[in-house]
C-alpha cells in the first residue's frame, strides 16, 4: 500500500491505508515532530466502515490534524 505524508503546523502526519479481514479500509497513522514520534496508532473505525482507500486516508489525515491541534492547544494552556 502507498504511504501518504502530510505536514500540519510543523508536524508530519504519515497515513498507511490497509484493508481489514472484512474488506473495509482503515488507516495506520503516525505523527512525528522532527525526529521524535508523537503518536502511532491504527484507527479502528466501527461505523461507518470506509469503502475506499481514499476515505481511509482522509480519515487518517483528519485524525492527525485534530490530534496536533489539541496537543498544541494543551501546550499553549500550560504556558
C-alpha positions, 0 to 999 in steps of 0.5 A, a space after each residue: 500500500 502507498 504511504 501518504 505524508 502530510 505536514 500540519 503546523 510543523 508536524 508530519 502526519 504519515 497515513 498507511 491505508 490497509 484493508 481489514 479481514 472484512 474488506 473495509 479500509 482503515 488507516 495506520 497513522 503516525 505523527 512525528 515532530 522532527 525526529 521524535 514520534 508523537 503518536 502511532 496508532 491504527 484507527 479502528 473505525 466501527 461505523 461507518 466502515 470506509 469503502 475506499 482507500 481514499 476515505 481511509 486516508 482522509 480519515 487518517 489525515 483528519 485524525 492527525 490534524 485534530 490530534 496536533 491541534 489539541 496537543 498544541 492547544 494543551 501546550 499553549 494552556 500550560 504556558 
